[in-house]
């Protein structure tokens, strides 16, 4: 499905994606949080491990977001940006304003999340 998107809107969204991508690059402080340390005090070791665990989760989230942002740049380049990957209908401009890397329209996103929730529930019931 071909969708007519204003070139200025595309340029603005591309700029927003590039800005966000540059914001989430790994800083030196985050790398330092991942260093393995041996601490003599048990409480210090527990606090350090908690901070390290949080840093790992944040870095994982940033890596996933960076991948999504790069994928969105690829969709801009190949002309598929702004089209839902499931139903092939246009993604609402307001959704793209808030989430410029969106792959799915709101309806399809909700369906995916409901399906994921059902799978998680079934897994918990089986356990």
C-alpha positions as CSV (number, residue, x, y, z in Angstrom):
1,X,0.0,0.0,0.0
2,X,1.4,3.4,-1.0
3,X,0.9,6.2,1.5
4,X,1.4,9.9,0.9
5,X,3.5,11.4,3.7
6,X,4.5,15.0,3.7
7,X,8.3,15.3,3.0
8,X,8.6,17.9,5.7
9,X,7.0,15.5,8.2
10,X,9.3,12.7,7.2
11,X,12.3,15.0,7.5
12,X,11.2,16.1,11.0
13,X,10.7,12.5,12.1
14,X,14.0,11.5,10.7
15,X,15.7,14.3,12.6
16,X,13.9,13.2,15.8
17,X,15.0,9.6,15.2
18,X,18.6,10.7,14.7
19,X,18.5,12.9,17.8
20,X,17.2,10.1,19.9
21,X,19.8,7.7,18.5
22,X,22.6,10.0,19.4
23,X,21.1,10.5,22.9
24,X,21.2,6.8,23.7
25,X,24.8,6.1,22.8
26,X,26.6,4.4,25.7
27,X,28.3,6.8,28.0
28,X,31.5,6.1,29.9
29,X,29.7,6.3,33.2
30,X,27.4,3.4,32.2
31,X,30.4,1.3,31.2
32,X,32.0,1.9,34.5
33,X,28.8,0.6,36.2
34,X,29.5,-2.8,34.5
35,X,33.0,-3.3,35.9
36,X,33.3,-6.3,38.1
37,X,34.6,-5.3,41.6
38,X,35.3,-7.3,44.7
39,X,34.3,-5.4,47.8
40,X,35.1,-6.5,51.4
41,X,31.9,-5.1,52.9
42,X,28.8,-7.2,52.2
43,X,26.5,-4.2,52.1
44,X,28.7,-2.4,49.6
45,X,28.8,-5.5,47.4
46,X,25.0,-5.8,47.5
47,X,24.6,-2.1,46.6
48,X,27.2,-2.3,43.8
49,X,25.5,-5.5,42.4
50,X,22.1,-3.8,42.4
51,X,23.5,-0.7,40.6
52,X,25.2,-3.1,38.1
53,X,22.0,-5.0,37.5
54,X,20.2,-1.7,36.8
55,X,22.9,-0.6,34.4
56,X,22.6,-3.8,32.5
57,X,18.9,-3.5,32.1
58,X,19.3,0.2,31.0
59,X,21.9,-0.8,28.4
60,X,19.7,-3.6,27.1
61,X,16.8,-1.2,26.7
62,X,19.0,1.3,24.9
63,X,20.3,-1.4,22.6
64,X,16.8,-2.5,21.7
65,X,15.7,1.1,21.2
66,X,18.8,1.9,19.0
67,X,17.9,-1.2,16.8
68,X,14.3,0.1,16.5
69,X,15.5,3.6,15.6
70,X,17.9,2.2,12.9
71,X,15.1,0.1,11.5
72,X,12.9,3.1,11.2
73,X,15.6,5.0,9.3
74,X,15.8,2.0,7.0
75,X,12.0,2.2,6.4
76,X,12.3,5.9,5.7
77,X,15.0,5.1,3.1
78,X,13.0,2.3,1.4
79,X,9.7,4.1,1.4
80,X,7.8,1.8,3.8
81,X,7.9,4.2,6.7
82,X,4.5,5.0,8.2
83,X,2.8,1.8,7.0
84,X,1.7,-0.8,9.5
85,X,3.7,-4.0,9.1
86,X,0.7,-6.2,9.9
87,X,-2.4,-4.7,8.2
88,X,-0.5,-2.4,5.7
89,X,-2.7,0.6,6.6
90,X,-1.2,4.0,7.4
91,X,0.0,4.5,10.9
92,X,-1.6,7.6,12.4
93,X,0.6,10.7,12.2
94,X,0.0,11.4,15.9
95,X,1.4,8.0,16.8
96,X,4.4,8.6,14.6
97,X,4.9,12.0,16.3
98,X,5.0,10.3,19.7
99,X,6.8,7.1,18.6
100,X,8.6,7.9,15.3
101,X,9.9,4.3,15.2
102,X,6.5,2.6,15.4
103,X,6.1,-0.4,13.1
104,X,2.4,-1.1,13.9
105,X,-0.7,0.9,14.0
106,X,-2.4,1.2,17.4
107,X,-5.0,-1.5,16.6
108,X,-2.3,-4.0,15.5
109,X,-0.1,-3.1,18.4
110,X,-2.9,-3.7,20.9
111,X,-3.6,-7.1,19.3
112,X,0.1,-8.0,19.6
113,X,0.2,-7.0,23.3
114,X,-3.0,-8.9,24.1
115,X,-1.6,-12.0,22.4
116,X,1.7,-11.6,24.3
117,X,-0.2,-11.2,27.6
118,X,-2.2,-14.4,26.8
119,X,1.0,-16.3,26.2
120,X,2.5,-15.1,29.4
121,X,-0.7,-16.0,31.3
122,X,-0.7,-19.5,29.7
123,X,3.0,-20.0,30.7
124,X,2.3,-19.0,34.3
125,X,-0.7,-21.4,34.5
126,X,1.5,-24.2,33.2
127,X,4.2,-23.6,35.7
